[in-house]
Amino acid sequence: MKFFGSFFRLIIASLLFFGLVMEGYGQTVVSSFQSPDGCVITYNMSDDTVIVVFKCDALWTPPLGLQFLDDILVIGGGGGGGKRDDSGNRGAGGGGAGEVWYVSNTGSLSLDFNSPTPLNIVIGNGGQGSSSSSTRGGTGNPSSVTRTDNNNPFVNIIAQGGGGGGSANSSILGTPIAPTYDDQRRGGFGGSGGGSVGSYGPGASNPIPGGQPVPLGDGISRFSNAGGNGVGNNNVTG
């Protein structure tokens, strides 16, 4: 196993997403190898970058001789979609994207290169799509990079999964002044919020807001957004 790059990147996401990143870099793979279980794939790139991609859970120890970690990208699993009504007249909300962490100042993570210890890598799966038109989709699972030794000063990264999409039917009609998550037409809270379904019946003039994203503000680049609103319709009753 040989690392010859001067820039070292970690991507905690699906292999599909890595394919998009590769296209964005516009670089070619000089050599690659994977772990015996197939969970970890390492690419030596033509621009002297080493990219390590995790496609399933793994324990990963920074290689001996590594002097600098350029950046880390961690993406939570997406939320599951909601279910439309049985008649097919009303659609459902889409699941929200998983939270994205992008850490370019890796010195803030306190990664010790002199005596590296394993890091626990968890890949968050997407949430389950709803099988019931009265229940929103499932929340996506978080992806994370965490220390395995409490004496290790490494700062844990946990990217939350996306909120589930709202489903078409609910026991709550109209639009309450402050819709709660008890209303299954509303997208769920998550990394990015799930999309909501339009309200219907009496008092349906206002949209049901999308699910809210996780709060940010810890100084590290994190990306999440609210889910889309559902537009109300007084004329649709069934």
BELMOMO-V774999 format. One line per field, one symbol per residue. phi: phi as a letter, one per 20 degrees, with the letter a starting at -180 (. if undefined). psi: psi as a letter, one per 40 degrees, with the letter a starting at -180 (. if undefined). A space follows every 10 residues. Layout:
BEGIN
phi=???
psi=???
END
This chain:
BEGIN
phi=.cddfecccd cdaffgffgf fgfffmddee bbbcfgemec cddeefemdd dddddbfaec dgffnfdbdf accccfffff ffdffffnec eceefffffd dcdeefffel eeefcfdfde dcefffffff dcfdcfffff efdbccfdcf effgefdcef ffffffdfeb fdemcggcgd fffffefffa gdfffdeffb ngmefdfeff feeffdodnd fccbbffffe efbfeedc
psi=hhheiehhih hgaidddddd dddddfiihd iiiiideedh hhhhieefhh hhhheiiihh hhihehdhhd ihhhhiiiii iahiideedh aiiiiiiiih hhhdgedeef hhedghiiih hhhhiiihii eheehiiihi iiiihiiehe ehehhihhhi iiiiiiidii ehiahidghi edheehiiia diiiiiiiii ahffdiihii iiiiiafeei hihiiiiiih hiheehe.
END
